């Protein structure tokens, strides 16, 4: 279900479930998004720095399961804003 949702934004992307310390991880070259199986429903990590904690509670009342979509949308954003590494950077990296 999450893979089909992600493919609306990025064709041929694969969403995998993994046990890891991060909520999500993106491999842009492999077109893979890894999501943690243990994303808490209401995490302090969802906070927005300039938002009052009381407004945060009103803003982000998530229903069970929505935390995965929120994390997935965040990870999809990495594909949309990802800058391609210039070829000469790759050559420099190989020589170092």
C-alpha positions in Angstrom: 0.0 0.0 0.0 2.8 2.5 0.9 4.8 1.5 -2.2 1.8 2.3 -4.4 1.3 5.6 -2.7 5.0 6.4 -3.1 5.0 5.5 -6.8 2.4 8.2 -7.5 5.3 10.6 -6.8 8.4 8.6 -7.8 8.0 5.9 -10.5 9.6 2.5 -9.8 10.4 3.4 -6.1 10.5 0.5 -3.6 9.4 0.9 0.0 10.9 -1.5 2.5 10.4 -2.2 6.2 13.5 -2.4 8.3 14.5 -2.3 11.9 16.8 0.8 12.3 17.3 3.7 14.6 16.0 6.2 12.1 12.3 6.6 11.2 13.2 6.6 7.5 16.1 6.4 5.1 16.4 7.1 1.4 18.7 5.6 -1.2 18.1 7.9 -4.2 20.4 6.0 -6.6 18.7 2.7 -5.8 15.2 4.3 -5.7 14.5 2.7 -2.3 12.9 4.1 0.8 13.4 2.2 4.1 10.9 2.8 6.9 11.3 1.8 10.5 8.7 -0.7 11.8 8.7 1.2 15.1 7.6 4.7 14.4 5.8 6.0 17.4 2.4 7.6 16.9 3.1 10.9 18.5 6.8 11.5 18.7 8.6 14.6 19.9 10.6 14.3 16.6 7.5 15.5 14.7 7.8 18.9 16.4 8.4 22.1 14.5 11.0 24.2 16.3 9.1 27.6 16.3 5.8 26.1 17.2 4.4 26.4 20.7 4.0 22.9 22.2 0.2 23.5 22.7 -0.1 24.4 19.0 1.9 21.3 18.2 -0.6 19.0 19.8 -3.5 20.7 17.9 -1.5 20.5 14.6 -0.3 16.9 14.7 -2.9 14.7 16.2 -2.1 11.6 14.2 -4.4 8.6 14.0 -2.9 5.1 14.2 -1.0 4.4 10.9 -0.7 8.0 9.8 2.8 8.3 11.2 4.0 6.0 8.4 2.5 8.2 5.8 4.0 11.3 7.4 7.4 9.7 7.4 7.0 8.4 3.9 6.0 11.9 2.6 9.1 13.3 4.3 11.3 10.7 2.6 9.7 11.3 -0.8 10.7 15.0 -0.4 14.3 13.9 -0.4 13.8 12.6 -3.9 12.2 15.8 -5.1 15.0 18.0 -3.7 17.9 15.7 -4.3 20.6 17.3 -6.3 22.6 15.1 -8.6 26.3 14.8 -7.8 28.4 16.2 -10.6 30.5 13.6 -12.4 33.7 15.4 -11.6 33.0 15.0 -7.9 32.8 11.3 -8.4 36.1 11.3 -10.2 37.7 13.3 -7.4 36.3 10.9 -4.8 37.8 7.9 -6.7 41.3 9.5 -6.7 41.2 10.3 -2.9 
